[in-house]
Amino acid sequence: MTRFLFALPIVLLPFSYYFPVSLVVAGMNLTNLLLLLLLCGLFFAHRDPAHLAVKGFLGAPMLFLFAVLIVGFVSAQWHDLSHVDDDLASLKNAIIFPPLYFIYRHCRQDLRGTRQLIVLVLVVAVCAGLQAVYQGFQFGFSSYDGTQRAVGPFGDIRQVNRAGLFFAMFLPMLAAVALQFQHRKLVRLAAIAGALILVAAILFTYSRQAYLIGLVAILILLLRRSLIAAVLATLLIITCASLLPASVIERVQETRQVEASGAVELDSSTASRFEIWEGARDMLRDHPMGVGLDRFQKQIGNYTNRPGVDAHNTFVLILAECGPFGLLAMLWLIWRMWLLARWLRRSAGPRPEASTLALGFTLTVVSMAMGNLYGSPFFQGLIMANFWILCGLMERYGMIKAHAAGIAHSSPVVPVPMTVRFPLVARALPGLAMMRKPPLP
């Protein structure tokens, strides 16, 4: 029963756009109801053993980020109380979904249950991708039309880039399983099918940042397998680029436009981001500690000719709204995500399942960070809820596996030598192994 309570939000949160805001059950909207069910699941489940009831990787930086956001909210009200309702809603949306990490990290599930919930996260991502693929076929792909882009279950056309990031974030998890030859054939075939669906969904969003993120993740996975595979895949992509739908090629070519004079210019969408970021720099100059939470869109019109626009970069957004402490909190949190991913990889050892999931999760974290460099979905629950859930589940999974192997949580793990991780590089550069050896006495 408790497993069902933890599975329900994983399924419903990415599709919550389809539930009307006015939907109220027992006096609560859908999000609050799901959170209540999760708390009930924690209450009725068995208590965690001592080796699981320890501090997590993301706890301290996440609490620091919440404190910074609350200070930003207070600062905004100090200067202007006319938007207090909107500011409260923004604060709520910013702090209500990241705690899913804490809830699922302590979800009281055993190894099997935790693994099943991780698989469910990936299955839901593929289901969302299927909807985007269906939308893409409905629109057709003979030529690019900016009003006909697949968004899956994430709302209107304004969410298309964020939808692309959602698909790109979970793609590495499936691709890592697909490239692990030690897994069962049926598991690998399912992972290959899921990865292809997410690739198609990314293509139909026409999100260039998602194209780049997905491509980088796949190439890194192939490079981990072998240098030859990565090179051959790169050549194959270059060779087969002409086989992509004409609309995809047209969309990519829009990034750089050649004028009649022969000059190469960036398209308006790309160029506008640089203008917005310059305006954010001027905003920070006038407000060194930030303009306050949810004030960027209200203030950017004073610094650019684009009033009411989004920052299109989470790091720029939080720096402009919450000042240097906001940026520090963001960087600290992402750094701790990286440390969690590294600990998962190193503690996994030779176990195929654990090492595969750890590698896929590492690239999921990288993809999330890259997506927030060209967009600002970090505090949007539709996109990020299942990412926070995955963070909690992966840490719990790693803790259970590490305890079984006798490895303390978050303790240093002996790193795998570079020559073992990349044997082809060691062959090409034999002096690398000598440099890593300690000098003789």
Secondary structure as UniProt FT lines:
FT   HELIX           2..12
FT   HELIX           13..18
FT   TURN            21..22
FT   TURN            26..27
FT   HELIX           30..44
FT   TURN            50..52
FT   HELIX           59..79
FT   TURN            82..83
FT   HELIX           84..96
FT   TURN            98..99
FT   HELIX           100..105
FT   HELIX           111..139
FT   TURN            146..147
FT   TURN            152..153
FT   HELIX           157..159
FT   HELIX           160..178
FT   TURN            181..182
FT   HELIX           185..205
FT   HELIX           208..225
FT   HELIX           227..240
FT   HELIX           241..243
FT   HELIX           246..253
FT   TURN            254..255
FT   STRAND          256..258
FT   TURN            260..261
FT   STRAND          264..266
FT   HELIX           268..286
FT   TURN            288..289
FT   TURN            293..294
FT   HELIX           296..299
FT   HELIX           300..302
FT   TURN            307..308
FT   HELIX           314..348
FT   TURN            349..350
FT   HELIX           352..371
FT   TURN            372..373
FT   TURN            378..379
FT   HELIX           381..404
FT   TURN            405..406
FT   TURN            409..410
FT   HELIX           418..421
FT   HELIX           423..428
FT   HELIX           431..436
//
